[in-house]
């Protein structure tokens, strides 16, 4: 079975408490695909925000591993409107895609969502 963008987003939306999901090319800030709701006006605005957060984390020495350029696995933002989890797809430093999920604070489980995103990203890379 070929694992495509649509299948990837379906799996992310199956995470308990998932409100919305986005596959983002964070180098350009464009949404490759989206499902569910979005915390902003539309999925493209959310993708641009994910891109900005990713670039900020990757360019800040405090967030990258010693000896590994731009090595960040995940970014978690805890906000009043929910949890926002960004997972980088593929090997860094050459990664350009990120999976984003917006979780309901009451229903979402960050640890389980993180495991699910990693598994989904691995399937997406494997094709």
C-alpha positions as a Markdown table, in Angstrom:
| # | Residue | x | y | z |
|---|---|---|---|---|
| 1 | Unk | 0.0 | 0.0 | 0.0 |
| 2 | Unk | 1.3 | 3.4 | -0.9 |
| 3 | Unk | 1.1 | 5.8 | 2.0 |
| 4 | Unk | 0.0 | 9.2 | 0.5 |
| 5 | Unk | -0.7 | 12.6 | 2.0 |
| 6 | Unk | -4.4 | 11.9 | 2.4 |
| 7 | Unk | -3.7 | 8.6 | 4.3 |
| 8 | Unk | -1.2 | 10.4 | 6.5 |
| 9 | Unk | -3.7 | 13.1 | 7.4 |
| 10 | Unk | -6.4 | 10.5 | 8.1 |
| 11 | Unk | -4.0 | 8.7 | 10.5 |
| 12 | Unk | -3.2 | 12.0 | 12.3 |
| 13 | Unk | -6.9 | 12.9 | 12.6 |
| 14 | Unk | -7.4 | 9.4 | 14.3 |
| 15 | Unk | -5.3 | 10.6 | 17.2 |
| 16 | Unk | -7.6 | 11.0 | 20.2 |
| 17 | Unk | -8.4 | 14.7 | 20.7 |
| 18 | Unk | -7.1 | 15.8 | 17.2 |
| 19 | Unk | -8.8 | 18.9 | 16.0 |
| 20 | Unk | -6.8 | 19.5 | 12.9 |
| 21 | Unk | -3.8 | 18.4 | 11.0 |
| 22 | Unk | -1.5 | 19.8 | 8.4 |
| 23 | Unk | 1.5 | 18.5 | 6.3 |
| 24 | Unk | 3.7 | 21.6 | 5.8 |
| 25 | Unk | 6.6 | 22.3 | 3.6 |
| 26 | Unk | 8.3 | 24.5 | 6.3 |
| 27 | Unk | 11.0 | 25.8 | 3.9 |
| 28 | Unk | 8.3 | 27.6 | 1.9 |
| 29 | Unk | 5.5 | 27.8 | 4.5 |
| 30 | Unk | 3.0 | 26.1 | 2.2 |
| 31 | Unk | 0.4 | 23.5 | 3.2 |
| 32 | Unk | 0.8 | 20.3 | 1.3 |
| 33 | Unk | -2.4 | 18.9 | 2.7 |
| 34 | Unk | -4.7 | 19.5 | 5.6 |
| 35 | Unk | -7.6 | 18.0 | 7.5 |
| 36 | Unk | -10.0 | 19.0 | 10.2 |
| 37 | Unk | -10.2 | 22.4 | 11.8 |
| 38 | Unk | -7.5 | 25.1 | 12.0 |
| 39 | Unk | -6.7 | 27.5 | 14.8 |
| 40 | Unk | -6.4 | 30.4 | 12.3 |
| 41 | Unk | -8.5 | 31.6 | 9.4 |
| 42 | Unk | -7.4 | 28.8 | 7.1 |
| 43 | Unk | -4.9 | 26.0 | 6.7 |
| 44 | Unk | -2.5 | 28.1 | 4.7 |
| 45 | Unk | -2.2 | 30.7 | 7.5 |
| 46 | Unk | -1.6 | 27.8 | 9.9 |
| 47 | Unk | 1.1 | 26.3 | 7.6 |
| 48 | Unk | 2.9 | 29.7 | 7.5 |
| 49 | Unk | 2.7 | 29.9 | 11.3 |
| 50 | Unk | 4.1 | 26.3 | 11.6 |
| 51 | Unk | 6.9 | 27.4 | 9.3 |
| 52 | Unk | 7.8 | 30.4 | 11.4 |
| 53 | Unk | 7.9 | 28.4 | 14.6 |
| 54 | Unk | 10.0 | 25.7 | 12.9 |
| 55 | Unk | 12.5 | 28.3 | 11.6 |
| 56 | Unk | 12.7 | 30.0 | 15.0 |
| 57 | Unk | 13.5 | 26.7 | 16.8 |
| 58 | Unk | 16.0 | 25.5 | 14.2 |
| 59 | Unk | 17.9 | 28.8 | 14.2 |
| 60 | Unk | 18.1 | 29.1 | 18.0 |
| 61 | Unk | 21.2 | 27.4 | 19.6 |
| 62 | Unk | 19.4 | 26.6 | 22.8 |
| 63 | Unk | 17.0 | 24.3 | 21.0 |
| 64 | Unk | 19.4 | 22.3 | 18.9 |
| 65 | Unk | 21.5 | 19.3 | 20.0 |
| 66 | Unk | 25.2 | 19.9 | 20.6 |
| 67 | Unk | 27.2 | 18.7 | 17.7 |
| 68 | Unk | 24.2 | 18.2 | 15.4 |
| 69 | Unk | 23.2 | 21.1 | 13.2 |
| 70 | Unk | 19.5 | 21.9 | 13.3 |
| 71 | Unk | 18.5 | 18.6 | 15.1 |
| 72 | Unk | 15.1 | 19.1 | 16.6 |
| 73 | Unk | 12.6 | 16.2 | 16.7 |
| 74 | Unk | 9.4 | 17.9 | 17.8 |
| 75 | Unk | 8.1 | 21.2 | 18.9 |
| 76 | Unk | 5.3 | 21.4 | 21.4 |
| 77 | Unk | 3.3 | 24.6 | 22.2 |
| 78 | Unk | 0.8 | 24.5 | 25.0 |
| 79 | Unk | -1.8 | 27.3 | 24.6 |
| 80 | Unk | -5.2 | 28.1 | 25.9 |
| 81 | Unk | -6.8 | 26.8 | 22.7 |
| 82 | Unk | -5.0 | 23.4 | 22.9 |
| 83 | Unk | -1.7 | 21.7 | 22.3 |
| 84 | Unk | 0.1 | 22.2 | 19.1 |
| 85 | Unk | 2.6 | 19.6 | 18.1 |
| 86 | Unk | 5.1 | 19.8 | 15.2 |
| 87 | Unk | 7.1 | 16.8 | 14.1 |
| 88 | Unk | 9.8 | 17.0 | 11.4 |
| 89 | Unk | 9.5 | 14.4 | 8.7 |
| 90 | Unk | 12.7 | 12.7 | 7.4 |
| 91 | Unk | 16.3 | 13.1 | 8.3 |
| 92 | Unk | 17.6 | 16.4 | 9.4 |
| 93 | Unk | 19.3 | 18.7 | 8.4 |
| 94 | Unk | 17.7 | 18.0 | 5.0 |
| 95 | Unk | 14.1 | 17.7 | 6.2 |
| 96 | Unk | 11.7 | 20.2 | 4.7 |
| 97 | Unk | 8.4 | 18.7 | 5.7 |
| 98 | Unk | 6.7 | 18.8 | 9.1 |
| 99 | Unk | 3.5 | 17.2 | 10.4 |
| 100 | Unk | 1.4 | 19.4 | 12.6 |
| 101 | Unk | -1.5 | 18.4 | 14.8 |
| 102 | Unk | -3.7 | 20.6 | 17.0 |
| 103 | Unk | -5.0 | 18.7 | 20.0 |
| 104 | Unk | -7.9 | 19.4 | 22.3 |
| 105 | Unk | -6.5 | 20.2 | 25.8 |
| 106 | Unk | -9.1 | 18.0 | 27.6 |
| 107 | Unk | -9.0 | 15.0 | 25.3 |
| 108 | Unk | -5.4 | 15.0 | 23.8 |
| 109 | Unk | -2.5 | 13.1 | 25.2 |
| 110 | Unk | 0.8 | 14.7 | 24.1 |
| 111 | Unk | 2.9 | 11.5 | 24.6 |
| 112 | Unk | 0.6 | 9.4 | 22.6 |
| 113 | Unk | 0.2 | 12.0 | 19.9 |
| 114 | Unk | 4.0 | 12.3 | 19.7 |
| 115 | Unk | 4.4 | 8.5 | 19.2 |
| 116 | Unk | 1.6 | 8.5 | 16.6 |
| 117 | Unk | 3.2 | 11.4 | 14.7 |
| 118 | Unk | 6.6 | 9.6 | 14.6 |
| 119 | Unk | 5.0 | 6.4 | 13.4 |
| 120 | Unk | 3.0 | 8.2 | 10.7 |
| 121 | Unk | 6.1 | 10.2 | 9.6 |
| 122 | Unk | 8.0 | 7.0 | 9.3 |
| 123 | Unk | 5.3 | 5.4 | 7.1 |
| 124 | Unk | 5.2 | 8.6 | 5.0 |
| 125 | Unk | 8.9 | 8.5 | 4.4 |
| 126 | Unk | 8.8 | 4.8 | 3.6 |
| 127 | Unk | 6.2 | 5.5 | 1.0 |
